[in-house]
Amino acid sequence: MRLSLLFLLLSLLLLACGTGDNKNPFEKQLHEPPYGELSEQIDRSPKNDSLYYQRALLLIQNEQPVAARLDLEKAWSLCPMPDYALALASLMSETINKQADFLKKAVSQFKDNFLLEWALADTYQQLGQPDSAIRLTEKWIPQANDEPEFVLLHARLQRDKNKMTEALTTIEQLHQRVPAEKTVTEILALWYAELGVEKAIPLCEEMKAADSLKTNPLPYYYLGILYDTQKKYELALTQFDKAIINDYNFVDAYIEKSSILYQQKKWSSALDVLAKALAIAPNNASVYYWTAKCQQALGDKESARLNYLKAYGLDKSLLEAKQAADQLK
């Protein structure tokens, strides 16, 4: 406990102020268990990059990212290696642009490295640059059929590019190859549901059959999405209720249910549903957004304006919330 606290305090100090020299500020702690043996080897062989990498992995395992990053930077400076680049990039997630810049340099240094280009494609997607990302996934997709996560990334990028037919084909073929892969089944069921395609139903039944504890809300939620898309609203409401029964904390089901009630002009009923969602997820922007829409429909413009602003404050991408609040001034 004492060692973890010292690491935390030093990490916060480093993030706030930086370091003034090249000395590792964690030196004392790194010579205590469980790092002591590796640190002694580093003392004897300070130019051995693999030792810094091994210690970094141990630090990551023990949730000490700042100290791990220092070791990875040292290993990279001594002898750049793809594994070091991947690990170091994973610790740059607080600055996605910096992560992308670093990965681009690593990719240029290690030509045709699948894992590095996969990481860069994923980073491009997070940056909202699907064109750059899909150029990388298209290069590797013929050779990466045995990597479900990579194929899923490619399918998502096809979808981002509004190539839904191609995206569905990609994920359908993947599902045929790995029918037991839970994530693949879930994503395919959701995409079918969003398109109103009945093929979602057997996939949802498959998910129900695999849920021996009866705690998975997703098959019912996806069926709710399907019936909502098909404008079978009562069936959709029933499925969203079943999702909530399976998992009372599944906020998305409350939101989808309230959106249907809103469409049906049952604004007070929708607010009752959203109040339960707010108790579960007090920082969910969508809950505030739909609460505001219902309040506005009921004529409570001031409460609606405040909740639109709360929604926008929690999620700056909800521009419609900001616009709605401005219109209510």
C-alpha positions, -999 to +999 in steps of 0.1 A: +000+000+000+028+024+009+047+017-023+015+023-044+008+056-027+044+068-033+040+059-070+007+077-072+022+109-056+052+108-078+031+102-109+009+132-101+040+154-095+055+143-128+023+150-148+020+184-132+056+196-134+077+173-155+113+163-146+143+186-146+169+159-154+173+124-168+173+107-134+144+084-129+123+099-100+111+064-091+146+051-085+141+043-048+108+026-053+121+006-082+147-010-060+120-024-038+099-056-045+087-066-070+110-045-092+143-048-072+158-078-090+153-062-125+165-029-112+198-045-100+202-061-134+197-026-150+223-012-126+248-037-139+238-034-175+223+001-180+224-002-218+203-033-219+171-022-235+153-055-229+156-051-191+139-017-192+111-033-213+107-062-189+104-038-160+080-016-179+057-046-185+058-054-147+050-018-139+020-018-164+008-051-148+009-033-114-009-002-128+021+022-127+018+038-161+040+069-155+070+048-143+064+023-171+064+050-197+098+062-185+112+027-188+097+023-223+111+056-235+145+045-222+142+012-240+131+029-272+160+054-270+185+026-266+172+003-293+139+010-311+118-021-315+082-026-326+072-041-293+085-011-274+066+012-298+033-006-293+037-006-255+047+031-254+019+042-277-006+024-255+005+047-227-001+078-248-039+075-248-043+108-229-031+126-260-044+108-290-027+132-315+006+125-299-001+088-300-008+091-338+024+111-344+045+086-326+029+056-343+034+072-377+071+075-370+073+039-358+055+027-389+079+046-412+108+031-393+095-005-393+080-010-428+051-035-432+047-042-395+012-056-391+007-048-354+020-012-357-001-005-387-031-020-369-025+003-339-022+033-362-054+024-380-072+022-347-058+056-337-069+071-370-104+059-364-105+075-329-093+107-346-122+105-370-099+099-400-115+068-416-099+073-450-064+071-435-074+041-413-091+021-440-061+024-463-042+005-437-068-021-430-074-028-467-037-035-470-038-062-444-074-076-445-066-104-470-040-118-445-058-110-413-089-133-414-077-150-383-077-118-363-114-111-354-106-077-337-088-065-368-116-076-391-141-059-368-121-027-371-122-030-408-159-035-408-165-005-386-144+016-409-164+004-439-195+015-420-179+049-411-174+053-449-211+046-454-203+013-471-229-006-451-233-035-476-196-041-476-194-038-438-222-064-434-205-088-458-173-084-439-188-092-405-211-119-419-181-138-433-163-133-400-193-147-381-192-178-404-156-183-396-158-177-358-195-184-349-186-187-312-170-153-310-194-134-287-184-099-298-189-107-335-224-121-328-234-091-308-222-065-334-238-084-363-271-087-343-270-049-335-263-039-371-291-061-384-314-046-358-306-011-367-314-019-403-346-036-394-334-069-408-351-100-393-318-119-393-313-102-359-338-124-343-320-158-345-288-142-334-306-127-304-321-161-296-286-175-298-274-149-273-303-157-249-295-194-250-259-187-241-270-166-211-275-193-184-277-167-156-303-146-175-285-113-168-276-103-203-298-073-215-283-072-250-305-097-269-337-079-256-322-045-263-313-054-298-348-068-304-361-035-291-340-017-316-352-040-344-389-035-336-384+003-331-368+004-366-397-015-380-421+009-362-435-019-340-434+003-310-453-018-285-431-048-292-401-026-289-412-013-255-418-048-242-382-058-252-367-027-236-385-036-204-371-071-205-336-057-210-341-036-179-354-066-159-322-085-169-300-055-160-315-027-140-284-005-146-285-008-184-291+029-192-294+026-229-326+006-226-342+034-205-331+060-231-345+040-261-378+034-242-381+071-234-375+081-270-404+059-281-427+073-254-416+108-266-426+099-302-460+087-288-463+121-271-464+103-237-440+129-223-448+125-186-443+087-188-410+093-206-399+116-178-407+089-153-385+065-172-357+091-175-358+098-137-349+062-131-321+064-156-308+096-140-307+079-106-285+052-122-264+074-144-263+110-132-236+119-157-251+105-188-256+133-214-283+115-234-305+112-203-304+150-197-310+155-234-341+134-236-353+148-203-350+183-218-369+173-249-398+160-228-398+191-206-398+213-236-428+194-251-446+198-218-440+236-218-414+237-190-389+257-211-366+269-183-360+233-170-355+221-206-330+248-213-310+239-182-310+202-190-300+209-226-270+228-212-262+199-188-263+175-217-239+197-238-216+202-208-213+165-204-208+158-241-196+186-264-205+165-295-242+170-286-244+202-307-282+198-310-285+202-272-266+235-273-287+247-303-319+238-285-308+256-253-299+287-274-334+287-289-350+287-255-332+318-242 
